[in-house]
């Protein structure tokens, strides 16, 4: 009997990584975005949320301020790659075991064997400015139903606190937050448009060397100012005189 492999769920096939930003077009989230736009008097667009994890056939996402939602993978219409944050975190089972130790043993501090690799999904910040981080372990056996508010080594905590901003991850606190993690998109659009404009101008002007350089530019590493300095002074395209049509 021929055995067929079970197809990979779309939610997993997308290959999303924690803290990638996904644009959502679900009916419910569009309504939520419209309500936020009306209340805050801002333009309404399809929101970007931070990807958290896959739950069955659905995808868990969070807004910059920590609002959580489950969406269908079919409702994702764009993806902006994020920066995955990996840490060493203490699983809940290890924490329970350490709580059963004597005070003297606990005061000695946990060793490296008490921690396991995990991804930071989101954070919360108290009114006193203290952070708590919620993680999802790389080893599925260490995960529970919900992300775990894990103890972190002191050095790891300081490293993550330095980047615990809503431009990097969802952070819930009393401070207001944007409904959409679309920061940087307008700058990226303007940057890409400038590269395209300079390339077309160089190609039409017969500057093949400049056109070749612009065609191979990694627009994420070359600043707009650098582009303007190197290519912004190109002459306008040559005007080719067309032969007149016989009368």
C-alpha positions as CSV (number, residue, x, y, z in Angstrom):
1,X,0.0,0.0,0.0
2,X,1.4,3.4,-1.0
3,X,1.6,5.8,1.9
4,X,1.2,9.5,1.0
5,X,2.7,12.2,3.1
6,X,0.4,14.5,4.9
7,X,0.6,18.0,3.4
8,X,2.3,20.6,5.4
9,X,-0.2,23.1,6.9
10,X,0.0,26.5,5.2
11,X,0.6,28.2,8.6
12,X,3.9,26.3,8.8
13,X,4.7,26.4,5.1
14,X,4.9,30.2,5.2
15,X,8.1,29.8,7.2
16,X,7.5,32.8,9.4
17,X,9.9,33.5,12.2
18,X,9.1,35.1,15.6
19,X,8.8,38.9,15.3
20,X,8.4,38.9,11.5
21,X,5.8,41.6,10.7
22,X,2.8,40.4,8.8
23,X,0.1,42.5,7.1
24,X,-3.4,41.3,7.9
25,X,-6.5,41.5,5.7
26,X,-9.0,39.7,7.9
27,X,-12.5,41.2,8.2
28,X,-12.2,41.4,12.0
29,X,-8.8,43.1,12.1
30,X,-9.8,45.5,9.4
31,X,-12.8,46.6,11.5
32,X,-10.5,46.9,14.6
33,X,-8.0,49.0,12.5
34,X,-10.8,51.3,11.3
35,X,-12.0,51.8,14.9
36,X,-8.5,52.7,16.0
37,X,-8.1,55.1,13.1
38,X,-11.3,56.9,13.9
39,X,-10.6,57.2,17.6
40,X,-7.0,58.4,17.0
41,X,-7.7,60.5,13.9
42,X,-5.1,58.7,11.8
43,X,-5.2,57.2,8.3
44,X,-6.5,53.6,8.2
45,X,-4.5,51.0,6.4
46,X,-4.3,47.2,6.7
47,X,-2.4,46.7,9.9
48,X,1.0,44.9,10.4
49,X,1.3,42.7,13.5
50,X,4.2,40.8,14.9
51,X,4.2,37.0,14.2
52,X,4.3,35.0,17.4
53,X,3.7,31.3,16.7
54,X,1.6,28.7,14.9
55,X,-1.3,27.2,16.7
56,X,-2.8,24.4,14.7
57,X,-3.9,25.8,11.3
58,X,-3.9,29.4,12.7
59,X,-1.3,32.0,13.3
60,X,-0.9,34.0,16.6
61,X,0.0,37.6,16.1
62,X,0.3,40.7,18.4
63,X,0.2,44.4,17.8
64,X,3.0,46.7,19.0
65,X,1.0,47.3,22.2
66,X,0.5,43.6,22.9
67,X,-3.1,43.1,21.6
68,X,-3.2,39.4,20.6
69,X,-5.2,37.8,17.7
70,X,-5.5,34.4,16.0
71,X,-5.7,34.7,12.2
72,X,-5.9,32.4,9.2
73,X,-2.7,32.2,7.1
74,X,-4.9,33.1,4.1
75,X,-5.4,36.6,5.7
76,X,-1.7,37.5,5.4
77,X,-1.0,39.7,2.4
78,X,2.6,40.9,3.1
79,X,5.6,40.1,5.2
80,X,8.4,42.3,6.5
81,X,11.3,40.2,7.9
82,X,12.0,41.0,11.5
83,X,14.9,40.2,13.9
84,X,14.4,37.0,15.8
85,X,15.7,37.3,19.4
86,X,17.0,34.1,20.9
87,X,17.8,33.8,24.6
88,X,18.7,31.2,27.2
89,X,15.6,30.9,29.4
90,X,14.6,28.7,32.3
91,X,11.8,26.2,31.6
92,X,8.9,26.0,34.1
93,X,9.8,22.5,35.2
94,X,13.3,23.6,36.2
95,X,11.9,26.7,38.1
96,X,9.6,24.4,40.1
97,X,12.5,22.1,40.9
98,X,14.6,25.0,42.1
99,X,11.7,26.3,44.3
100,X,11.8,23.0,46.2
101,X,15.5,23.4,47.0
102,X,16.8,24.8,50.3
103,X,17.3,28.5,50.6
104,X,21.1,28.0,50.7
105,X,21.0,25.9,47.5
106,X,18.8,28.5,45.7
107,X,21.1,31.4,46.7
108,X,23.9,29.7,44.9
109,X,22.3,30.6,41.6
110,X,21.3,28.4,38.7
111,X,23.9,27.0,36.4
112,X,23.9,26.9,32.6
113,X,22.2,23.5,32.7
114,X,19.1,25.2,34.1
115,X,18.5,27.2,30.8
116,X,17.5,26.2,27.3
117,X,17.3,28.1,24.0
118,X,14.1,30.0,23.4
119,X,12.7,32.8,21.2
120,X,11.4,36.0,22.8
121,X,7.8,36.6,21.6
122,X,6.7,39.7,23.6
123,X,7.3,41.6,26.7
124,X,5.4,43.5,29.4
125,X,6.5,46.6,31.3
126,X,5.3,47.5,34.7
127,X,4.6,51.1,35.9
128,X,8.0,51.0,37.6
129,X,9.7,50.3,34.3
130,X,10.5,46.6,34.9
131,X,10.3,44.2,32.0
132,X,9.1,40.6,31.9
133,X,9.7,38.5,28.8
134,X,7.6,35.8,27.4
135,X,9.3,33.0,25.4
136,X,8.7,30.0,23.3
137,X,11.3,27.3,23.5
138,X,13.1,25.8,20.5
139,X,12.5,22.3,22.1
140,X,8.7,21.7,21.7
141,X,8.8,19.4,24.8
142,X,9.6,22.4,27.0
143,X,6.6,24.5,25.9
144,X,3.2,24.6,27.6
145,X,-0.1,25.9,26.3
146,X,0.9,29.6,26.5
147,X,4.2,31.4,26.2
148,X,6.2,31.2,29.4
149,X,7.2,34.3,31.4
150,X,10.7,32.9,31.9
151,X,13.5,33.7,34.3
152,X,16.6,34.8,32.3
153,X,20.3,35.0,33.2
154,X,21.3,38.5,34.3
155,X,23.4,39.1,31.2
156,X,20.6,37.9,28.9
157,X,18.1,40.1,30.6
158,X,20.2,43.2,30.2
159,X,20.8,42.4,26.5
160,X,17.1,42.0,25.8
161,X,16.0,45.0,27.8
162,X,18.3,47.1,25.6
163,X,16.1,46.3,22.6
164,X,12.7,45.9,24.3
165,X,10.9,48.5,22.2
166,X,7.8,48.4,20.2
167,X,9.8,48.8,17.0
168,X,11.4,45.4,17.8
169,X,8.7,43.4,19.6
170,X,5.2,43.7,21.2
171,X,5.5,45.5,24.6
172,X,2.4,45.8,26.7
173,X,2.3,48.7,29.2
174,X,0.1,51.6,30.3
175,X,1.6,53.8,27.5
176,X,-0.4,54.1,24.3
177,X,0.8,52.4,21.2
178,X,0.3,52.3,17.5
179,X,-2.2,49.7,16.3
180,X,0.1,48.7,13.4
181,X,3.8,47.7,13.3
182,X,4.3,49.5,10.0
183,X,7.2,51.7,11.1
184,X,9.9,52.2,8.5
185,X,7.7,51.3,5.5
186,X,7.5,54.8,4.0
187,X,11.2,55.3,4.3
188,X,11.8,52.0,2.6
189,X,9.4,52.9,-0.2
190,X,11.0,56.2,-0.8
191,X,14.4,54.6,-0.8
192,X,13.4,51.9,-3.3
193,X,11.7,54.5,-5.5
194,X,14.9,56.7,-5.5
195,X,17.0,53.7,-6.6
196,X,14.6,52.9,-9.4
197,X,14.5,56.5,-10.6
198,X,18.3,56.8,-10.6
199,X,18.7,53.5,-12.4
200,X,16.3,54.5,-15.2
201,X,17.9,57.9,-15.5
202,X,21.4,56.3,-15.8
203,X,20.2,53.7,-18.3
204,X,18.5,56.3,-20.5
205,X,21.5,58.6,-20.3
206,X,23.8,55.9,-21.6
207,X,25.8,55.7,-18.3
208,X,26.1,51.9,-18.4
209,X,28.6,51.8,-15.5
210,X,26.3,53.7,-13.2
211,X,23.3,51.6,-14.3
212,X,25.2,48.4,-13.5
213,X,26.1,49.7,-10.1
214,X,22.6,50.7,-9.3
215,X,21.2,47.4,-10.5
216,X,23.4,45.5,-8.0
217,X,22.8,47.9,-5.1
218,X,21.7,46.3,-1.9
219,X,19.2,49.0,-0.9
220,X,19.2,48.0,2.7
221,X,22.9,48.9,3.1
222,X,23.3,52.0,0.9
223,X,21.8,55.1,2.5
224,X,19.7,57.6,0.6
225,X,22.3,60.3,1.2
226,X,25.0,58.0,-0.3
227,X,22.8,57.3,-3.4
228,X,22.3,61.0,-3.9
229,X,26.0,61.7,-3.6
230,X,27.1,59.0,-6.0
231,X,24.3,59.1,-8.6
232,X,22.1,62.1,-7.9
233,X,24.0,64.5,-10.2
234,X,23.5,62.4,-13.3
235,X,22.7,64.4,-16.4
236,X,19.2,64.2,-17.8
237,X,18.5,61.5,-20.4
238,X,19.7,62.3,-23.9
239,X,17.0,63.4,-26.2
240,X,17.0,61.3,-29.3
241,X,15.8,63.2,-32.4
242,X,13.2,61.2,-34.2
243,X,13.1,61.3,-38.0
244,X,10.3,63.3,-39.4
245,X,7.5,61.4,-41.1
246,X,7.1,62.1,-44.8
247,X,4.1,64.3,-45.5
